[in-house]
Amino acid sequence: MQQSYVTNEHMEMLLSDVLEVYGYDFTDYARASLKRRLNRIFLLDRFSSFAEFRYRVINDGDYFKRFVEEITVNVTEMFRDPGFYKALREQILPVLSTHPFIRIWHAGCSTGEEVYSMAVLLQEAGVLQKSLIYATDINPGVLEKLRNGIFPLSAMKLYSENYIASGGKKDFSSYYTAKYDHAKFDDSLSQRMIVSTHNLVSDRSFNEFQLICCRNVLIYFNKTLQDKALELFDASLEKLGFLALGAKEQLKFSTISKSYRQEGKEKIWRKVA
């Protein structure tokens, strides 16, 4: 039997259903990548028709959690783009260290590899104990992995190489305990994290931060949603605070660009107005 696929019309119908039933608004996500991910889960879970797929998403809350996990992108690694972390280490943290208390927001943090990377940087700068890292994502399933602080041991070689390239001087394995095929990161790192679901589309600002990191999330949004998220970050960032985006993301042409100055060659901007 020939497989049915999710058409553009099906996609719009399903996005409307999800917004109405669950309050999750994916309608401003970039269509091409979203359609690829919808087709992928459709085939993975072997639905025989779109009607069956739609019924399951709308009526099965547990399945909807899986649906969210599959259509939100969760590709991340520790010290990803080491040059970015080197800039944080050498240029940004010395400025943040002058504050009596440091609040950092990792928005769209996925399973938390970059959140733990930040905690390591803060510890090595001697400021972890006066810092709080707010780690948020739309997907509750990935946040559970972050809370556990357990990552595949097979990834540690790459993460260690990234760490060294970012200017790290310690033995990276001193931050975790290896057990079977997993690495459990020290609780001293996670104690300074507040982990919560947050929807960049519909939720509001919840604090004022000195640094906001949202890396490799906006590339999956259309221009309208990108501007909405950036305006949320602007409302959440104190004056002279820093906004960090992913390697392919940009403030140029955004509604907030005039208030920001890029710091060096990395995708880090300072709020100057």
N, C-alpha and C positions, 0 to 999 in steps of 0.2 A: 504494500500500500504506500502511495506517495505521501511523504510527510507534509503536514500543513505548517506554514510559517506565520510569524506575526507580521502582518502588513502595517503600513502607515496608519490606516484607518483603525485597525485593531489596537495599535499602540495608543492612539489618542483616546480611544474608548477606555482602555485599561488605566491610563493615567488619571482620567476623570473619575473612574471607580475608586481608585486608591485614595484620591484626595477626599472624595465624599465619605468613604467608609472609615478610613484610618486617619485622615488629616495630614497625610504625607503628600507634599506638593513636589512632584518631579516634572511638572509641565514646562519648566524653563531649563531643563537639562538639555545639553546638546543632543540633537535627535539621532545623528548617525551612530554615535557610540552607544547610546541608550538602546537603539533598535538592535544592534549587534548583541548586546547583553541579554535582551529579552529573548531573542532567538536562541541564544546559547542555553539559557535555563529551560526554555521550551523543549529543546532537543535532549538536554541532559536528563530531564525528568520524564521524558518519553510520553508526552501528552499526544493524544490522537487527534485533538482538534483545539482550535482556539477557545471554543465555548467551554471545554473541559478545563483548560488552563485558567480562564477568567473566573470560572465558578470556584476553583480551588483557592485562588488568590483572595477573592472577596469573602469566602465563607470559612476559611481555615486560618485562624490567627497564628498558629504555630508555623504553618507553611508560609505565611506572609513574612515572618522573620527571616526565613531562608530566602525568600524573594528579595527582600531588602539587601541581604548580604551579597546576593549575586549581582544586583544591578548597581550597587554602589561600589566604587573601585577601591580595592584594598591592597594596593601594591606599595610596599614601603621597605626600608631597610635602615639599620643603624648607621649613623654618620653618612647618610646618603649625600652625595656631592660634597666630598671632604673639604673643598675650598670654601664652601658656605660655612661649615662648622669652624674652620680656621678663622674666618672673618668674625664669627660670633665670639670665639675664644679671645682673639687679639684686639678687636675693635669695639665690640658691643658690650661684652660682659664687664670690662673695666669701667665703662660709663654706668652700667646698672649697679655695679658694686658700691657706688657712692650713695645709693638710696638706703634709707633705714630698713625698708622692706621691699621685696621684689615680687611682682605678680606677672606671671607669663601665661598666655593662653595659646594652647595648641588646638586649633580648630580643624575639624575633619582629620583627627589624629589616627584613624584606623586602629590597627592592633598595638600601636604604641611604641614601635621601635625608635621613632624620632623623639618621643617624650623621654624615654630612658636615656637617649643620647644627650638630651638637654640636662637631665639630672646629673649625669656624669660630668658634663662641663661645669655645672654649678658647684659640684662637690670639689672639683679640682681647682676652682677659683676661690674656694673657701667661703662660699655664700649660700650653700644649699639650705642651711638651717634657718636663714632669714628669707627664704623664697617659698612661694607656692606656685605649682604648675597646674593650671586647669586644663584637663584633657577632655575634649568633647568630640562626639561623632554622632551622626544620625542613626547609626547601626548599633543596637545594644549588644549584638553577638560579638563584635570585634572588641568592644570595651571590656568584656569578660576576660578576654585573653590578656588585655593590658593589665587588668587588676591582678591577675595571677603572676605576671612578670616571668612567664615561662616561654622560651623561644627555642626553635630547633637548634640542637648542638651543631648540626651540619652547616649552619649559617655563620658560626662564630669566626671562622677563618676570614671570610670576607669582611665581617664587621670589625675584626681586629685590624685588618689592613686599612679600612676606612678610618678607624680611630687614629692609627699612627699617622696617616696622611693628613689628618686634621690637626696635627700637632700634639697628640697624646703621647705622654712619656712613660706611663705605667704599663705593667703587664695587664692587658685587657681582661684576662681570665680572673684577675683579682676581684672583678665586679660581680662574678656569678659563680654558682656551684654547679658542676656538671653531674648529672644523674641520668644513667641510661642514655637516651638519645636526645635529652633536653638540657637546656641551661636555665637555671633559676636565678634571677637577678636579686641582689641584696635588698632586703626590706628597707634599709636605710634610704634607698633611692625612692621607693614608692610611698614612703611616709609623707613626702612633701607633695604628693599628687592628689588632686580632687578630680574624680572621674565621673562624667555625667553625659547623658544624651543631650544633644542640642541640634536643632535644625536651622541651618543657616538661611533657609528660605523663609521660615515663619516665626522663629523665636527672636527675642529681643536681646539687647545688650544686658549683661548681668553683673558687670564689674568694670573697673577702670584699670587698664594694664599698662606696663612699661614696654612690653614686647608681645606682639602677636605673631604667631607662625601659622600660616595656612599654605602648605606647600603641595603643589600638584593636585589641587582640588578644583580650582577655578577653570582649568582647561576643559573640564567636563560640563561647564555651565555655558549657556548662551550669554550674549552681551547684557541683556536685561538683568539676569540673575547675578552675573559678575558684579555689576554696579550695585545691586542690592546688598550683596555680601560685603563689598568694599565699604559701602556707607555704614554698615553695621560695625565693621572693624574701626572705621574712623570715629564712630560714636563711643567705641569701647577703649580707645587708646588715648592716654593722657598726652598733653602737649610735650614735644621733644621725645616721645616714645618711638619705638621702632616697629615697623611692619615688614615681615619676611614672607616672600612668596617663592614658588617653585621656579626651576631653571627656565621654563618656557612661558612663564607668566609675567605680566607687565602692568604697571600703573598708567602708562601713557594712554591717553584718550579716555581715561576713566573720569567719573564725575568728581573724584577727590584729588586728582593728580596735582592740582595747583598748590595744595597744602603740604606737599611732600618733596623731599630732596633725596635722591639716591645716594647711598653711602658706598663709595668704591664701585667695584665691578660686579659684586654679587647682587642678587635680587633682594636687597635690604634698603628700605626707605625710612627716613626720619620725618616725623610730623613737625613741621616748622611754623604752621599757621593754624 
